[in-house]
Amino acid sequence: MYGYYLNFFQDYLSKIHGHEDIGVEKISEEDIRNFRLFLSHQYKNPYKGSLKRQTQNYFLVALRSFFRYLIRQKITVIAPEMIELGKARDRNIKFLPPEDLTKLFQSVETKDIIGLRDRAILEVLFSTGLRVSELVSLNRDQVNMDAGEFGVIGKGGKARVVFLSKHAKNWLTRYFASRKDPYRPLFIRYSGPRPKGDERGLTDEKLRLSARSIERLIDKYRKKAGILFRIGPHVLRHSYATDLLSHGADLRSVQEMLGHKNISTTQIYTHITNFRLREVHEKYHSGNK
């Protein structure tokens, strides 16, 4: 995505400067300011229309990161701090309450290997809070079933440990027991063309389940479960964090388990922290005695 944002900015610069090549040293604060105005007032995505403030910020964050890289390479460019982000509204995040999670899990028929795989995917996503990109990159030998934990490398190369619940371990164990194949990926596909040849590494990757496939299977089961709004893998990540916080976990611990670099990112779960503040007020304030 950073590549997309930077290429988009490059195309923008090329158009406003008459399609001449602009060296990074010549990019000015005015160019950045005009780019911000273009994103907020003029540009419309052909599929989604005007960009939300948060989406506009993604472009600017990519530029900041790029300029920091250039400065480390001792190239003279404008300071990244000069690229101000727009103030984003608080995000309304989607998450599933316990009753909907139960309906989602129970909507999976587990009579065959595909059903066992799909139930294991849902359970692992909810148990670990993994991003879908992290999930699909996992191999079987990375998951320590005895300890019920394993390490992942998340966004920005940040390492963290995630944990399997009893339910997740149970369904993963059942899925593994049903697999008779030699392939390394944690989750593989069972439909579509089969790879040819003996190139094991190539075969592994061709059979690895994709992020898009997981998005489709989650959408299939949410329809079967009667959940009316669209959900994807990230809704299970939000549900994971919501579940932890609602049962007493502190924000710092949840930050670590989600792999967030900054606590401010974890603070999107204010719907839970605010609810717990009410409980604290009712329990401890003298006016409630």
N, C-alpha and C positions, 0 to 999 in steps of 0.2 A: 504493500500500500504506500509506503514512503516513496518508492520508485514512481508510482502513479502520481502522487501529489507533486513531486519534483518535476516530472515530465509535463504535467499540466501547467505548472508555473513557467517552465521554459517555453512552452507554446504560447502562453500569454505574453511573455516578454518579447518573443519574436514578432508577434503581431503588432504590438504597440510601438516597436522600434523599427518597423518597416522590414521585417524578416531578415535583419542583419544579425550576425552572431554577436552576442553580448558576453564579454568576459565577466566572471563572477566578481572581479574587483570593481566593476563599473555599476553593479547593482546598487541603487541608492535607496535611502529611506523613503523617498517619494515613490519609487517603484513599488515598494512594499505597501505603502499607504494606499496607492491606487489599486493594487491587487486586492487588498482587503475590501475596498469599496466595490470592486468588480464582483467579488464573491457574494457580498451582502445585497447588492442592489441590481446587478445586471445578469449574472450567470444563472441559468436554469438547467438543472439536470434533465436530459431528455426523457427520463423515466419517472423521476420523483419530484420534479419542479424545483422551486427555490430551496436553497440549502439552509438547514437548521444552523443555529449559532454554533452548536457543538461540532457539526461537520465542518463548518468554516474554520474552526480552530484546528482541526486535524491537519489542514493544509499548512497553517502557520507553525504548528509544532514541528512538522517535517522540515520546514525551512530553518527554524531555529537549530534543529539537530544538524542539518547540513552545514550551516555557518559555523557551528562549534567544531565540526570536523575540519572545515577549511582552516580555521584558526590554529588547530593543532598541527596542521600541515604547513604552518607559518605563511599562509596566504592572507593578504590584507583585505579584509571584507568588513562590512558593517557589523557592529556587535549584536550577537543574538538577542541580548536583552532589549534591543531597540524594537524588536518585533513583539508588539503587545497583542495579547489574546483578548478576544471579546469576552465579556462577562456572560457565562452560560447560566441559564436557568437551572434550578434543581431538577434532576432527572427523575421521571416517574418510571421506576423499573418494574418489570413483570416478574412475578414469582408465583409458584404454585403452593397453595395451602396444603396441609397434610392430607386432607380428604381427596384433593385432586391428584396428588402424587400417588396415593394408593390406587385410585382409578386408573391412572396412566400405567403403573406397573402391572396391574392385574388385567389390563387389556391385551397383554401379550400372551399368545398361545405358545406354550413351551413344550409341545409334543415332539418337535423336531429340532435339528441343530440350529436352524435359522432363528427359531423362537428363543432357544437358549442363549444364542449370541445376542439377540436384541434385548432380552431382559437383563443380561449381564452388562450391556452398554449403558442402559438407563440407570441401573444400580450403581455402576462405577462412576458415572457422571455426577450423580447426586451425592455419593459417598466422598468423592475427592474434590469436587469443584473444578475439575480440569477444564481448560479451554478445549474446544473440539480439535484444534490443530495439535495440541499436546497429546490428546487421546489417540488420534489416528497414527501418530508417529511411534507409539509404544510397541515394543517387542515382548514376546512371552518371557524371555529370560530376564527382563528388567523388573518384573513384578515378583516381589518376595511374598509368596502366599503364606509362609509360616509366620513371618513377622506382621503381615498385613499392612505393609507400607512399601513405598518405593520413591526414588528420587526422579524429578523431572527438571528439565531446563526450559524455563518459560520465556516470556517476552524480554528482550534486552539481555538475554543470556543469564537471567537470574535463576539460580538453582533453589529448589525447595523440596521438602518431603511432603507427600500426601499419604492419606491413610484409608484403608479399606474397612468399611463397617462389616459386621457379621453377615448382614444380608448380601453385601457385595461379594464377600469372600465365598459365600455359599453358591451364588449363581455363577461366579467365575469358575469355581471348582467343577460344577456340573457341566459348564460349557467345555472346559478343558478335557473332562473325562469323555465327552462325546466326540472330540476331535481325534482323527487318526492320521492327520496330514503332518508333513515335516516342516511346514512353513513357519517362519519366525514371527510375523506380525501378530499382535495380540488379537486383532479382529480382522477377519478376511471375508471376502465376498463369496457367495455360492451361486451366483448367476452371472450371465454374460460370457464372453469368449474365454476359453481356457488358454493359458500361455503354452507355447511350444518350446521344445528344447530343454537342455539340462542346465542352463545357466541359473543356478539357485538364487543368486542375489537378484537377478532380473525378475525371476519368477515370483520371489517374495514381494517385490514392489508392485508387480502387476496384479497380484491378488489382494494387496492391502486395501482395506475398506477406506473410501475417501470421505472427506468432511461433508461433501455434498450428499453422499449416500446416507450418512448419519442424520443430516438435516431432514431428508425425505422420510426416513423411518420414524423419526420423532413426530413429524407431522401426521403420518399415517396412524400412529397410536393415539395421538391426542384426539383425532376424529373418532376413533373407536371408543375412546373413553368419554366422549361427549363434552370435551373441553372446547368452548366456543371460540376463544381467541387463539391466534396463531402463536406457537411457541417453537423455540429452537434449542440447541444445546446450551446457549448462554442463559436461558431461563432456568435450566437445571442448576447452573452455576450460581445464579441469584438465589435460587431456592435453598441451595446448600448453605450459603452465607446467612440467609434469613433464619434458617433452622438453627444454626449454631448460636447466633445472637439471641434468638428468642428463648433459648434454653440456658442462657447465662454466660456464654463465651464473651470475652472482652474484645474490643475492636482491634487492639494490637495483635492479638493471636490470630484473629480472622484475617488481618492484613497479611501476616506471614503465610498462612495456609493458602490464601488466594494468589500469593506472589505479586502483590501490589508494591510498587517501588515507594509510593507515598501514601501516608495514612489518609490524605484528602480524597484519594480515589475510593478508599473503603467507606468513606463517609456518605456514599450514595445510599447506604442502607439506613437512612434516618428514620424510615417508617418503623423500624424495630427499636432503634436507640431512643427515639422520642417516646415510644410506648413504655419502655422500661423506665424512663425518667418519671413518667406519671406514677408508676408503681412505687418508685423510691420516694416521691413527694408524698403520696398517700400513706406510706408506711412510717416515714420519719418526721414529717412536718408537724410541729406542736399543734397547729390549728386543726389538724385532723384527729386529735386525741379525744 
